[in-house]
């Protein structure tokens, strides 16, 4: 923990938040595919990819300094933000199944982080 | 619950197909991560120019592109909140690939972690009661 600068953690947090909006744009853009596969080239997906690139840029900057065991699991915070946006923007239900699955996954990622040197 | 639910069997098949596509997405994503790790290790210049001239980093990005296409296809019919955390399977493949290819020593925390992730994904993949 001590070997990880706060700035790196902030970069990872920012990357996870930006990335979660990328997921929202992907979901929005995916709806266009109902008109046919080549509608995969649409503005929402393009925007989603750009947002992911921005997130990726913060991610690469973030993992350059500090301990992977702290920084790596922070990316998975994006799953939490995405759960919130899915409810807010797409009216997807909160279910016990989703909470349990997500909690286990976050716990697992935390352990993977503990083992990363 | 599902707006597109015409008949339950069709919905269940579509859901399973979506989960399988995200599964494929994570395999490609894991390969992408290994390339990006190689690239980040050899990042001479931290700026944008240094990143776009870094071949392993770019290869990783292309693989990410392919995995994104699979994710989008999955999201067409599936719930974002259900499918998105499944991407954590990427951690499982990266850990297993590192053990096999890079001869990492098996770490008890990592092994426990990927086991818990697999259980978590199984919970999400389980047929919901609605």
gemmi code that builds the backbone of each chain (N, CA, C; Angstrom):
import gemmi

chains = {
    "A": [
        ("UNK", (0.842, -1.199, 0.000), (0.000, 0.000, 0.000), (0.872, 1.242, 0.000)),
        ("UNK", (1.927, 1.210, 0.848), (2.767, 2.393, 0.996), (3.526, 2.712, -0.281)),
        ("UNK", (3.764, 1.684, -1.093), (4.518, 1.903, -2.315), (3.688, 2.397, -3.480)),
        ("UNK", (2.421, 2.689, -3.212), (1.545, 3.103, -4.298), (1.115, 4.554, -4.134)),
        ("UNK", (1.551, 5.423, -5.059), (1.183, 6.830, -4.933), (-0.318, 7.046, -5.088)),
        ("UNK", (-0.822, 8.029, -4.345), (-2.245, 8.357, -4.416), (-2.635, 8.754, -5.838)),
        ("UNK", (-1.693, 9.407, -6.527), (-1.990, 9.850, -7.895), (-2.295, 8.656, -8.797)),
        ("UNK", (-1.577, 7.548, -8.582), (-1.832, 6.345, -9.395), (-3.213, 5.786, -9.103)),
        ("UNK", (-3.596, 5.796, -7.817), (-4.927, 5.296, -7.451), (-6.005, 6.179, -8.064)),
        ("UNK", (-5.779, 7.498, -8.038), (-6.753, 8.419, -8.625), (-6.876, 8.173, -10.124)),
        ("UNK", (-5.735, 7.925, -10.779), (-5.760, 7.650, -12.214), (-6.590, 6.394, -12.501)),
        ("UNK", (-6.436, 5.366, -11.661), (-7.197, 4.134, -11.854), (-8.686, 4.367, -11.601)),
        ("UNK", (-8.992, 5.169, -10.579), (-10.388, 5.492, -10.280), (-11.025, 6.218, -11.465)),
        ("UNK", (-10.298, 7.204, -11.973), (-10.795, 7.955, -13.136), (-10.977, 7.012, -14.323)),
        ("UNK", (-10.000, 6.135, -14.544), (-10.096, 5.173, -15.652), (-11.341, 4.297, -15.506)),
        ("UNK", (-11.629, 3.868, -14.274), (-12.780, 2.982, -14.054), (-14.096, 3.724, -14.296)),
        ("UNK", (-14.161, 4.989, -13.907), (-15.388, 5.771, -14.109), (-15.605, 6.048, -15.596)),
        ("UNK", (-14.538, 6.486, -16.270), (-14.652, 6.749, -17.705), (-15.040, 5.465, -18.440)),
        ("UNK", (-14.393, 4.360, -18.065), (-14.684, 3.078, -18.710), (-16.136, 2.658, -18.550)),
        ("UNK", (-16.732, 2.962, -17.405), (-18.124, 2.565, -17.179), (-19.064, 3.315, -18.125)),
        ("UNK", (-18.701, 4.536, -18.489), (-19.508, 5.248, -19.477), (-19.292, 4.675, -20.873)),
        ("UNK", (-18.093, 4.140, -21.095), (-17.855, 3.415, -22.339), (-18.815, 2.253, -22.474)),
        ("UNK", (-19.032, 1.543, -21.369), (-19.946, 0.399, -21.373), (-21.370, 0.841, -21.705)),
        ("UNK", (-21.765, 1.979, -21.141), (-23.114, 2.506, -21.418), (-23.266, 2.802, -22.903)),
        ("UNK", (-22.239, 3.421, -23.497), (-22.294, 3.748, -24.925), (-22.310, 2.482, -25.784)),
        ("UNK", (-21.581, 1.447, -25.354), (-21.589, 0.177, -26.094), (-22.983, -0.430, -26.085)),
        ("UNK", (-23.625, -0.383, -24.924), (-24.985, -0.923, -24.814), (-25.943, -0.127, -25.706)),
        ("UNK", (-25.801, 1.190, -25.682), (-26.635, 2.048, -26.533), (-26.415, 1.710, -28.001)),
        ("UNK", (-25.141, 1.590, -28.378), (-24.800, 1.320, -29.771), (-25.198, -0.071, -30.210)),
        ("UNK", (-25.178, -1.014, -29.282), (-25.510, -2.404, -29.614), (-26.949, -2.511, -30.118)),
        ("UNK", (-27.803, -1.632, -29.649), (-29.201, -1.644, -30.079), (-29.353, -1.438, -31.573)),
        ("UNK", (-28.399, -0.696, -32.162), (-28.443, -0.423, -33.608), (-28.266, -1.691, -34.434)),
        ("UNK", (-27.650, -2.727, -33.827), (-27.375, -3.958, -34.574), (-28.639, -4.719, -34.949)),
        ("UNK", (-29.755, -4.345, -34.348), (-31.013, -4.982, -34.718), (-31.355, -4.703, -36.177)),
        ("UNK", (-30.761, -3.632, -36.746), (-31.004, -3.292, -38.145), (-30.067, -4.054, -39.078)),
        ("UNK", (-29.126, -4.824, -38.517), (-28.161, -5.563, -39.331), (-26.765, -5.384, -38.785)),
        ("UNK", (-25.884, -6.386, -39.068), (-24.562, -6.386, -38.446), (-23.759, -5.137, -38.757)),
        ("UNK", (-23.851, -4.656, -40.022), (-22.974, -3.535, -40.389), (-23.399, -2.220, -39.762)),
        ("UNK", (-24.514, -2.235, -39.074), (-24.853, -1.060, -38.274), (-23.988, -0.992, -37.024)),
        ("UNK", (-23.028, -1.950, -36.941), (-22.049, -1.898, -35.853), (-21.203, -0.637, -36.006)),
        ("UNK", (-21.150, -0.123, -37.247), (-20.458, 1.150, -37.463), (-21.446, 2.278, -37.216)),
        ("UNK", (-21.627, 2.625, -35.952), (-22.529, 3.733, -35.645), (-21.887, 4.675, -34.644)),
        ("UNK", (-22.460, 5.846, -34.560), (-21.823, 6.934, -33.808), (-21.726, 6.623, -32.315)),
        ("UNK", (-22.723, 5.903, -31.784), (-22.699, 5.598, -30.347), (-21.561, 4.645, -30.006)),
        ("UNK", (-21.387, 3.623, -30.855), (-20.284, 2.691, -30.621), (-18.943, 3.378, -30.817)),
        ("UNK", (-18.881, 4.233, -31.839), (-17.635, 4.972, -32.071), (-17.301, 5.813, -30.841)),
        ("UNK", (-18.320, 6.481, -30.310), (-18.122, 7.288, -29.104), (-17.676, 6.397, -27.945)),
        ("UNK", (-18.290, 5.211, -27.847), (-17.922, 4.262, -26.794), (-16.458, 3.870, -26.880)),
        ("UNK", (-16.006, 3.598, -28.113), (-14.613, 3.204, -28.313), (-13.671, 4.347, -27.933)),
        ("UNK", (-14.040, 5.568, -28.333), (-13.212, 6.730, -27.984), (-13.122, 6.866, -26.463)),
        ("UNK", (-14.265, 6.703, -25.801), (-14.290, 6.805, -24.345), (-13.394, 5.719, -23.718)),
        ("UNK", (-13.443, 4.491, -24.305), (-12.571, 3.420, -23.810), (-11.097, 3.760, -24.010)),
        ("UNK", (-10.785, 4.377, -25.144), (-9.386, 4.752, -25.397), (-8.907, 5.758, -24.356)),
        ("UNK", (-9.776, 6.701, -24.022), (-9.424, 7.688, -23.000), (-9.207, 6.976, -21.657)),
        ("UNK", (-10.110, 6.046, -21.350), (-10.001, 5.273, -20.116), (-8.699, 4.469, -20.099)),
        ("UNK", (-8.375, 3.881, -21.262), (-7.165, 3.063, -21.404), (-5.909, 3.917, -21.191)),
        ("UNK", (-5.957, 5.147, -21.671), (-4.833, 6.061, -21.503), (-4.574, 6.313, -20.012)),
        ("UNK", (-5.630, 6.563, -19.250), (-5.496, 6.760, -17.803), (-4.999, 5.487, -17.123)),
        ("UNK", (-5.503, 4.342, -17.626), (-5.115, 3.041, -17.071), (-3.610, 2.811, -17.217)),
        ("UNK", (-3.107, 3.030, -18.422), (-1.666, 2.794, -18.674), (-0.819, 3.742, -17.822)),
        ("UNK", (-1.254, 5.004, -17.718), (-0.534, 5.947, -16.853), (-0.589, 5.485, -15.400)),
        ("UNK", (-1.750, 4.957, -15.006), (-1.959, 4.555, -13.618), (-1.099, 3.378, -13.182)),
        ("UNK", (-0.947, 2.368, -14.088), (-0.223, 1.160, -13.653), (1.290, 1.321, -13.754)),
        ("UNK", (1.755, 2.486, -14.191), (3.203, 2.642, -14.350), (3.919, 2.725, -13.003)),
        ("UNK", (3.252, 3.299, -12.011), (3.882, 3.414, -10.694), (2.989, 2.791, -9.636)),
        ("UNK", (3.618, 2.159, -8.670), (2.855, 1.588, -7.562), (2.662, 0.098, -7.706)),
        ("UNK", (1.990, -0.460, -6.703), (1.840, -1.906, -6.642), (0.616, -2.378, -7.414)),
        ("UNK", (0.856, -3.375, -8.258), (-0.237, -3.965, -9.033), (-1.328, -4.510, -8.131)),
        ("UNK", (-0.902, -5.001, -6.947), (-1.867, -5.622, -6.038), (-2.916, -4.623, -5.572)),
        ("UNK", (-2.563, -3.348, -5.570), (-3.518, -2.310, -5.184), (-4.252, -1.788, -6.412)),
        ("UNK", (-3.500, -1.564, -7.478), (-4.046, -0.862, -8.635), (-4.921, -1.754, -9.511)),
        ("UNK", (-4.484, -2.989, -9.700), (-5.169, -3.900, -10.603), (-6.640, -4.081, -10.228)),
        ("UNK", (-6.945, -4.391, -8.953), (-8.358, -4.599, -8.598), (-9.205, -3.335, -8.739)),
        ("UNK", (-8.563, -2.174, -8.744), (-9.337, -0.930, -8.808), (-10.114, -0.785, -10.113)),
        ("UNK", (-9.595, -1.413, -11.187), (-10.303, -1.346, -12.468), (-11.695, -1.945, -12.348)),
        ("UNK", (-11.808, -2.976, -11.510), (-13.088, -3.674, -11.417), (-14.137, -2.853, -10.679)),
        ("UNK", (-13.730, -1.718, -10.110), (-14.717, -0.790, -9.558), (-15.701, -0.369, -10.652)),
        ("UNK", (-15.204, -0.402, -11.897), (-16.058, -0.046, -13.035), (-17.322, -0.891, -13.101)),
        ("UNK", (-17.257, -2.147, -12.617), (-18.453, -3.004, -12.631), (-19.549, -2.409, -11.751)),
        ("UNK", (-19.137, -1.788, -10.642), (-20.132, -1.183, -9.744), (-20.792, 0.010, -10.420)),
        ("UNK", (-19.957, 0.889, -11.004), (-20.539, 2.069, -11.671), (-21.484, 1.598, -12.776)),
        ("UNK", (-21.061, 0.570, -13.515), (-21.867, 0.095, -14.640), (-23.211, -0.446, -14.173)),
        ("UNK", (-23.204, -1.118, -13.028), (-24.458, -1.618, -12.462), (-25.422, -0.456, -12.195)),
        ("UNK", (-24.873, 0.630, -11.660), (-25.686, 1.820, -11.376), (-26.229, 2.440, -12.666)),
        ("UNK", (-25.343, 2.596, -13.657), (-25.790, 3.227, -14.920), (-26.832, 2.360, -15.619)),
        ("UNK", (-26.664, 1.025, -15.543), (-27.609, 0.121, -16.212), (-29.010, 0.295, -15.624)),
        ("UNK", (-29.036, 0.507, -14.322), (-30.316, 0.729, -13.652), (-30.901, 2.094, -14.043)),
        ("UNK", (-30.013, 3.076, -14.045), (-30.429, 4.458, -14.281), (-30.857, 4.682, -15.732)),
        ("UNK", (-30.046, 4.202, -16.684), (-30.277, 4.523, -18.090), (-31.109, 3.478, -18.822)),
        ("UNK", (-30.998, 2.217, -18.405), (-31.687, 1.160, -19.154), (-32.755, 0.459, -18.322)),
        ("UNK", (-33.001, 0.971, -17.145), (-34.033, 0.404, -16.263), (-33.845, -1.093, -16.038)),
        ("UNK", (-32.594, -1.532, -16.000), (-32.339, -2.936, -15.683), (-32.499, -3.116, -14.177)),
        ("UNK", (-33.144, -4.216, -13.818), (-33.475, -4.425, -12.405), (-32.230, -4.754, -11.583)),
        ("UNK", (-32.217, -4.264, -10.354), (-31.268, -4.768, -9.363), (-31.829, -6.115, -8.890)),
        ("UNK", (-31.011, -7.148, -8.947), (-31.488, -8.431, -8.429), (-30.461, -8.982, -7.460)),
        ("UNK", (-30.914, -9.891, -6.615), (-30.013, -10.503, -5.645), (-28.910, -11.272, -6.388)),
        ("UNK", (-29.319, -11.882, -7.502), (-28.371, -12.640, -8.319), (-27.212, -11.745, -8.791)),
        ("UNK", (-27.550, -10.556, -9.267), (-26.514, -9.643, -9.767), (-25.615, -9.163, -8.638)),
        ("UNK", (-26.222, -8.825, -7.490), (-25.428, -8.342, -6.351), (-24.485, -9.428, -5.849)),
        ("UNK", (-25.016, -10.649, -5.725), (-24.199, -11.751, -5.222), (-23.049, -12.058, -6.194)),
        ("UNK", (-23.399, -12.152, -7.484), (-22.374, -12.432, -8.495), (-21.295, -11.370, -8.499)),
        ("UNK", (-21.722, -10.110, -8.470), (-20.769, -8.998, -8.497), (-19.903, -8.974, -7.245)),
        ("UNK", (-20.527, -9.209, -6.085), (-19.766, -9.202, -4.822), (-18.683, -10.280, -4.848)),
        ("UNK", (-19.048, -11.473, -5.325), (-18.069, -12.559, -5.400), (-16.940, -12.199, -6.363)),
        ("UNK", (-17.323, -11.611, -7.500), (-16.316, -11.255, -8.503), (-15.350, -10.207, -7.937)),
        ("UNK", (-15.895, -9.210, -7.249), (-15.027, -8.178, -6.653), (-14.103, -8.785, -5.608)),
        ("UNK", (-14.643, -9.698, -4.794), (-13.828, -10.384, -3.791), (-12.712, -11.178, -4.482)),
        ("UNK", (-13.083, -11.874, -5.543), (-12.098, -12.662, -6.283), (-11.000, -11.796, -6.867)),
        ("UNK", (-11.409, -10.659, -7.463), (-10.425, -9.751, -8.056), (-9.504, -9.189, -6.965)),
        ("UNK", (-10.085, -8.923, -5.804), (-9.289, -8.446, -4.670), (-8.207, -9.469, -4.310)),
        ("UNK", (-8.590, -10.744, -4.270), (-7.622, -11.797, -3.953), (-6.558, -11.932, -5.039)),
        ("UNK", (-6.995, -11.830, -6.294), (-6.017, -11.873, -7.391), (-5.018, -10.731, -7.209)),
        ("UNK", (-5.536, -9.575, -6.799), (-4.675, -8.426, -6.545), (-3.674, -8.698, -5.439)),
        ("UNK", (-4.146, -9.341, -4.363), (-3.260, -9.672, -3.236), (-2.095, -10.543, -3.695)),
        ("UNK", (-2.367, -11.398, -4.675), (-1.341, -12.313, -5.161), (-0.453, -11.715, -6.230)),
        ("UNK", (-0.762, -10.484, -6.672), (0.028, -9.852, -7.734), (1.149, -9.027, -7.144)),
        ("UNK", (2.333, -9.370, -7.539), (3.478, -8.603, -7.025), (4.104, -7.806, -8.148)),
    ],
    "B": [
        ("UNK", (-39.794, -9.257, -17.137), (-38.708, -8.331, -16.863), (-38.048, -7.900, -18.167)),
        ("UNK", (-37.736, -8.902, -19.005), (-37.044, -8.634, -20.255), (-38.030, -8.127, -21.299)),
        ("UNK", (-37.755, -6.962, -21.855), (-38.678, -6.351, -22.800), (-38.835, -7.168, -24.071)),
        ("UNK", (-37.757, -7.869, -24.464), (-37.799, -8.593, -25.724), (-38.295, -10.023, -25.543)),
        ("UNK", (-38.717, -10.357, -24.346), (-39.116, -11.728, -24.061), (-40.376, -12.104, -24.834)),
        ("UNK", (-40.189, -12.807, -25.948), (-41.336, -13.277, -26.707), (-41.807, -14.585, -26.105)),
        ("UNK", (-40.921, -15.566, -26.080), (-41.247, -16.771, -25.335), (-40.036, -17.159, -24.497)),
        ("UNK", (-40.287, -17.791, -23.346), (-39.235, -18.013, -22.358), (-38.039, -18.803, -22.896)),
        ("UNK", (-38.333, -19.826, -23.750), (-37.251, -20.656, -24.266), (-36.299, -19.850, -25.127)),
        ("UNK", (-36.881, -19.009, -25.979), (-36.102, -18.175, -26.874), (-35.235, -17.222, -26.055)),
        ("UNK", (-35.813, -16.660, -25.006), (-35.101, -15.728, -24.150), (-33.926, -16.418, -23.478)),
        ("UNK", (-34.170, -17.634, -22.992), (-33.133, -18.385, -22.307), (-31.987, -18.707, -23.268)),
        ("UNK", (-32.326, -19.082, -24.499), (-31.298, -19.386, -25.500), (-30.493, -18.136, -25.819)),
        ("UNK", (-31.170, -16.998, -25.954), (-30.503, -15.740, -26.264), (-29.575, -15.334, -25.125)),
        ("UNK", (-30.041, -15.566, -23.898), (-29.248, -15.202, -22.726), (-27.971, -16.037, -22.673)),
        ("UNK", (-28.150, -17.331, -22.965), (-26.998, -18.223, -22.932), (-25.991, -17.842, -24.022)),
        ("UNK", (-26.544, -17.494, -25.192), (-25.685, -17.083, -26.310), (-24.899, -15.822, -25.928)),
        ("UNK", (-25.573, -14.895, -25.262), (-24.909, -13.654, -24.841), (-23.771, -13.944, -23.876)),
        ("UNK", (-24.035, -14.816, -22.903), (-22.997, -15.137, -21.917), (-21.804, -15.803, -22.603)),
        ("UNK", (-22.089, -16.687, -23.581), (-21.008, -17.356, -24.319), (-20.172, -16.352, -25.104)),
        ("UNK", (-20.829, -15.359, -25.677), (-20.089, -14.345, -26.437), (-19.193, -13.522, -25.519)),
        ("UNK", (-19.692, -13.201, -24.344), (-18.849, -12.461, -23.398), (-17.676, -13.348, -22.969)),
        ("UNK", (-17.938, -14.647, -22.852), (-16.898, -15.628, -22.562), (-15.771, -15.523, -23.592)),
        ("UNK", (-16.144, -15.548, -24.877), (-15.158, -15.393, -25.955), (-14.451, -14.053, -25.875)),
        ("UNK", (-15.216, -13.040, -25.541), (-14.672, -11.684, -25.386), (-13.566, -11.653, -24.337)),
        ("UNK", (-13.729, -12.421, -23.257), (-12.730, -12.405, -22.187), (-11.455, -13.146, -22.585)),
        ("UNK", (-11.590, -14.192, -23.422), (-10.402, -14.916, -23.889), (-9.538, -13.978, -24.738)),
        ("UNK", (-10.188, -13.272, -25.659), (-9.466, -12.305, -26.486), (-8.910, -11.174, -25.623)),
        ("UNK", (-9.694, -10.757, -24.648), (-9.272, -9.672, -23.760), (-8.041, -10.048, -22.949)),
        ("UNK", (-7.960, -11.319, -22.564), (-6.802, -11.791, -21.795), (-5.543, -11.749, -22.651)),
        ("UNK", (-5.669, -12.220, -23.897), (-4.537, -12.159, -24.825), (-4.122, -10.703, -25.012)),
        ("UNK", (-5.110, -9.827, -25.141), (-4.834, -8.398, -25.296), (-4.046, -7.862, -24.104)),
        ("UNK", (-4.467, -8.266, -22.907), (-3.797, -7.763, -21.700), (-2.350, -8.187, -21.616)),
        ("UNK", (-2.077, -9.437, -22.058), (-0.704, -9.922, -21.999), (0.178, -9.115, -22.954)),
        ("UNK", (-0.363, -8.819, -24.151), (0.372, -7.962, -25.082), (0.591, -6.564, -24.500)),
        ("UNK", (-0.467, -6.028, -23.854), (-0.366, -4.667, -23.328), (0.620, -4.595, -22.171)),
        ("UNK", (0.670, -5.676, -21.405), (1.632, -5.728, -20.298), (3.055, -5.694, -20.865)),
        ("UNK", (3.283, -6.509, -21.907), (4.586, -6.500, -22.567), (4.918, -5.099, -23.069)),
        ("UNK", (3.905, -4.473, -23.661), (4.098, -3.135, -24.206), (4.392, -2.101, -23.131)),
        ("UNK", (3.620, -2.148, -22.048), (3.787, -1.168, -20.970), (5.159, -1.310, -20.323)),
        ("UNK", (5.653, -2.556, -20.277), (6.985, -2.784, -19.691), (8.086, -2.116, -20.502)),
        ("UNK", (7.821, -1.982, -21.795), (8.854, -1.410, -22.672), (8.483, -0.020, -23.147)),
        ("UNK", (7.710, 0.671, -22.339), (7.279, 2.016, -22.729), (8.418, 3.001, -22.467)),
        ("UNK", (9.085, 3.385, -23.565), (10.228, 4.292, -23.423), (9.756, 5.713, -23.124)),
        ("UNK", (8.733, 6.154, -23.884), (8.211, 7.501, -23.696), (6.765, 7.414, -23.229)),
        ("UNK", (6.461, 7.998, -22.098), (5.127, 7.875, -21.523), (4.038, 8.603, -22.309)),
        ("UNK", (4.409, 9.449, -23.259), (3.405, 10.233, -23.977), (2.610, 9.408, -24.972)),
        ("UNK", (1.685, 10.070, -25.655), (0.809, 9.406, -26.616), (1.623, 8.836, -27.783)),
        ("UNK", (2.654, 9.564, -28.211), (3.497, 9.107, -29.326), (4.169, 7.789, -28.951)),
        ("UNK", (4.696, 7.731, -27.739), (5.338, 6.514, -27.265), (4.384, 5.336, -27.271)),
        ("UNK", (3.109, 5.599, -26.991), (2.116, 4.533, -26.940), (1.752, 4.029, -28.332)),
        ("UNK", (1.551, 4.940, -29.287), (1.075, 4.503, -30.599), (2.193, 3.917, -31.461)),
        ("UNK", (3.463, 4.040, -31.036), (4.552, 3.428, -31.793), (5.028, 2.140, -31.130)),
        ("UNK", (4.296, 1.716, -30.117), (4.668, 0.523, -29.367), (3.882, -0.682, -29.901)),
        ("UNK", (4.590, -1.584, -30.602), (3.912, -2.669, -31.332), (3.109, -3.623, -30.441)),
        ("UNK", (3.688, -4.135, -29.342), (2.885, -5.023, -28.474), (1.640, -4.324, -27.939)),
        ("UNK", (1.793, -3.059, -27.606), (0.666, -2.284, -27.092), (-0.431, -2.181, -28.157)),
        ("UNK", (0.001, -1.973, -29.405), (-0.967, -1.865, -30.505), (-1.640, -3.207, -30.794)),
        ("UNK", (-0.856, -4.297, -30.740), (-1.439, -5.630, -30.947), (-2.497, -5.902, -29.903)),
        ("UNK", (-2.174, -5.524, -28.674), (-3.137, -5.677, -27.592), (-4.409, -4.900, -27.885)),
        ("UNK", (-4.230, -3.723, -28.453), (-5.374, -2.863, -28.756), (-6.270, -3.483, -29.828)),
        ("UNK", (-5.643, -4.111, -30.842), (-6.413, -4.767, -31.906), (-7.236, -5.916, -31.323)),
        ("UNK", (-6.598, -6.697, -30.448), (-7.319, -7.800, -29.801), (-8.472, -7.266, -28.957)),
        ("UNK", (-8.222, -6.137, -28.301), (-9.291, -5.498, -27.536), (-10.443, -5.112, -28.451)),
        ("UNK", (-10.090, -4.652, -29.670), (-11.113, -4.282, -30.643), (-12.003, -5.471, -30.973)),
        ("UNK", (-11.362, -6.612, -31.251), (-12.120, -7.824, -31.585), (-12.989, -8.263, -30.407)),
        ("UNK", (-12.424, -8.191, -29.222), (-13.200, -8.603, -28.055), (-14.371, -7.645, -27.838)),
        ("UNK", (-14.185, -6.381, -28.209), (-15.265, -5.405, -28.071), (-16.423, -5.729, -29.017)),
        ("UNK", (-16.088, -6.181, -30.246), (-17.133, -6.563, -31.196), (-17.989, -7.680, -30.596)),
        ("UNK", (-17.328, -8.659, -29.998), (-18.068, -9.758, -29.366), (-18.954, -9.247, -28.227)),
        ("UNK", (-18.400, -8.325, -27.446), (-19.157, -7.767, -26.330), (-20.402, -7.044, -26.821)),
        ("UNK", (-20.233, -6.277, -27.892), (-21.360, -5.521, -28.446), (-22.439, -6.474, -28.954)),
        ("UNK", (-22.008, -7.542, -29.643), (-22.977, -8.538, -30.120), (-23.736, -9.145, -28.944)),
        ("UNK", (-23.029, -9.370, -27.859), (-23.672, -9.935, -26.669), (-24.654, -8.939, -26.060)),
        ("UNK", (-24.254, -7.677, -26.022), (-25.080, -6.648, -25.382), (-26.352, -6.365, -26.172)),
        ("UNK", (-26.339, -6.728, -27.459), (-27.519, -6.492, -28.294), (-28.755, -7.126, -27.654)),
        ("UNK", (-28.586, -8.328, -27.134), (-29.743, -9.041, -26.579), (-29.685, -9.227, -25.069)),
        ("UNK", (-28.548, -8.892, -24.462), (-28.405, -9.179, -23.038), (-28.386, -7.929, -22.175)),
        ("UNK", (-28.551, -8.144, -20.893), (-28.527, -7.041, -19.937), (-27.092, -6.616, -19.645)),
        ("UNK", (-26.850, -5.327, -19.694), (-25.523, -4.794, -19.395), (-25.082, -5.154, -17.980)),
        ("UNK", (-26.005, -5.002, -17.029), (-25.654, -5.215, -15.620), (-25.334, -6.678, -15.328)),
        ("UNK", (-25.853, -7.585, -16.160), (-25.581, -9.012, -15.959), (-24.292, -9.422, -16.675)),
        ("UNK", (-24.114, -8.908, -17.891), (-23.008, -9.373, -18.731), (-21.676, -8.701, -18.403)),
        ("UNK", (-21.735, -7.432, -18.017), (-20.489, -6.688, -17.883), (-19.530, -7.265, -16.840)),
        ("UNK", (-20.013, -7.674, -15.654), (-19.080, -8.243, -14.662), (-18.458, -9.569, -15.105)),
        ("UNK", (-19.102, -10.246, -16.074), (-18.551, -11.517, -16.565), (-17.162, -11.288, -17.178)),
        ("UNK", (-16.918, -10.048, -17.589), (-15.613, -9.705, -18.168), (-14.481, -9.999, -17.174)),
        ("UNK", (-14.811, -10.089, -15.896), (-13.793, -10.413, -14.885), (-13.148, -11.770, -15.143)),
        ("UNK", (-13.779, -12.603, -15.981), (-13.149, -13.877, -16.352), (-11.775, -13.639, -16.982)),
        ("UNK", (-11.593, -12.455, -17.531), (-10.292, -12.099, -18.111), (-9.172, -12.333, -17.097)),
        ("UNK", (-9.415, -11.980, -15.836), (-8.421, -12.191, -14.772), (-8.057, -13.673, -14.670)),
        ("UNK", (-9.077, -14.518, -14.836), (-8.848, -15.964, -14.727), (-7.914, -16.424, -15.839)),
        ("UNK", (-8.222, -16.016, -17.086), (-7.377, -16.451, -18.216), (-5.970, -15.883, -18.089)),
        ("UNK", (-5.873, -14.620, -17.681), (-4.541, -14.006, -17.563), (-3.715, -14.765, -16.531)),
        ("UNK", (-4.338, -15.111, -15.410), (-3.616, -15.847, -14.366), (-3.186, -17.227, -14.863)),
        ("UNK", (-4.122, -17.924, -15.529), (-3.809, -19.269, -16.030), (-2.732, -19.200, -17.119)),
        ("UNK", (-2.869, -18.239, -18.037), (-1.878, -18.095, -19.110), (-0.499, -17.754, -18.554)),
        ("UNK", (-0.478, -16.912, -17.517), (0.802, -16.549, -16.902), (1.461, -17.765, -16.266)),
        ("UNK", (0.626, -18.639, -15.673), (1.158, -19.869, -15.085), (1.747, -20.774, -16.158)),
        ("UNK", (1.005, -20.904, -17.265), (1.401, -21.854, -18.312), (2.531, -21.314, -19.182)),
        ("UNK", (2.390, -20.067, -19.618), (3.329, -19.529, -20.607), (4.519, -18.834, -19.968)),
        ("UNK", (4.252, -18.060, -18.940), (5.339, -17.283, -18.333), (5.925, -17.992, -17.121)),
        ("UNK", (5.399, -19.201, -16.836), (5.884, -20.026, -15.725), (5.919, -19.267, -14.398)),
        ("UNK", (4.868, -18.481, -14.181), (4.694, -17.847, -12.873), (4.533, -18.932, -11.820)),
        ("UNK", (5.024, -18.656, -10.623), (4.772, -19.593, -9.528), (3.302, -19.486, -9.138)),
        ("UNK", (2.635, -20.628, -8.935), (1.236, -20.534, -8.505), (1.144, -19.853, -7.141)),
        ("UNK", (0.343, -18.812, -7.080), (0.198, -18.052, -5.838), (-1.143, -18.416, -5.208)),
        ("UNK", (-1.148, -18.785, -3.922), (-2.411, -19.225, -3.290), (-3.511, -18.169, -3.341)),
        ("UNK", (-3.142, -16.877, -3.172), (-4.151, -15.820, -3.226), (-4.768, -15.742, -4.622)),
        ("UNK", (-3.904, -15.809, -5.615), (-4.399, -15.721, -6.993), (-5.312, -16.885, -7.325)),
        ("UNK", (-4.896, -18.083, -6.912), (-5.712, -19.271, -7.203), (-7.060, -19.178, -6.503)),
        ("UNK", (-7.042, -18.723, -5.243), (-8.298, -18.526, -4.511), (-9.144, -17.474, -5.230)),
        ("UNK", (-8.475, -16.395, -5.664), (-9.172, -15.304, -6.337), (-9.875, -15.757, -7.602)),
        ("UNK", (-9.151, -16.508, -8.450), (-9.796, -16.917, -9.706), (-10.905, -17.931, -9.438)),
        ("UNK", (-10.749, -18.736, -8.390), (-11.831, -19.669, -8.034), (-13.087, -18.888, -7.638)),
        ("UNK", (-12.896, -17.829, -6.832), (-14.044, -17.028, -6.392), (-14.683, -16.305, -7.582)),
        ("UNK", (-13.850, -15.822, -8.502), (-14.391, -15.154, -9.698), (-15.245, -16.125, -10.505)),
        ("UNK", (-14.729, -17.347, -10.675), (-15.484, -18.354, -11.443), (-16.833, -18.632, -10.771)),
        ("UNK", (-16.827, -18.701, -9.441), (-18.095, -18.909, -8.727), (-19.030, -17.719, -8.962)),
        ("UNK", (-18.470, -16.508, -8.878), (-19.274, -15.304, -9.093), (-19.889, -15.270, -10.483)),
        ("UNK", (-19.087, -15.617, -11.496), (-19.598, -15.635, -12.868), (-20.660, -16.719, -13.016)),
        ("UNK", (-20.437, -17.843, -12.345), (-21.449, -18.908, -12.397), (-22.775, -18.436, -11.825)),
        ("UNK", (-22.697, -17.658, -10.761), (-23.918, -17.103, -10.166), (-24.647, -16.231, -11.189)),
        ("UNK", (-23.870, -15.414, -11.914), (-24.487, -14.548, -12.919), (-25.025, -15.357, -14.105)),
        ("UNK", (-24.345, -16.442, -14.430), (-24.748, -17.245, -15.577), (-25.922, -18.170, -15.269)),
        ("UNK", (-26.163, -18.371, -13.985), (-27.267, -19.225, -13.565), (-28.584, -18.655, -14.075)),
        ("UNK", (-29.483, -19.561, -14.476), (-30.755, -19.067, -14.958), (-31.500, -18.317, -13.866)),
        ("UNK", (-31.816, -17.059, -14.146), (-32.487, -16.231, -13.152), (-33.918, -16.670, -12.926)),
        ("UNK", (-34.411, -16.430, -11.706), (-35.797, -16.762, -11.398), (-36.733, -15.678, -11.908)),
        ("UNK", (-36.143, -14.571, -12.329), (-36.831, -13.337, -12.738), (-37.360, -12.544, -11.545)),
    ],
}
model = gemmi.Model(1)
for chain_id, residues in chains.items():
    chain = gemmi.Chain(chain_id)
    for i, (resn, *xyz) in enumerate(residues, 1):
        res = gemmi.Residue()
        res.name, res.seqid = resn, gemmi.SeqId(i, " ")
        for name, pos in zip(("N", "CA", "C"), xyz):
            atom = gemmi.Atom()
            atom.name, atom.element = name, gemmi.Element(name[0])
            atom.pos, atom.b_iso = gemmi.Position(*pos), 0.0
            res.add_atom(atom)
        chain.add_residue(res)
    model.add_chain(chain)
structure = gemmi.Structure()
structure.add_model(model)
structure.setup_entities()
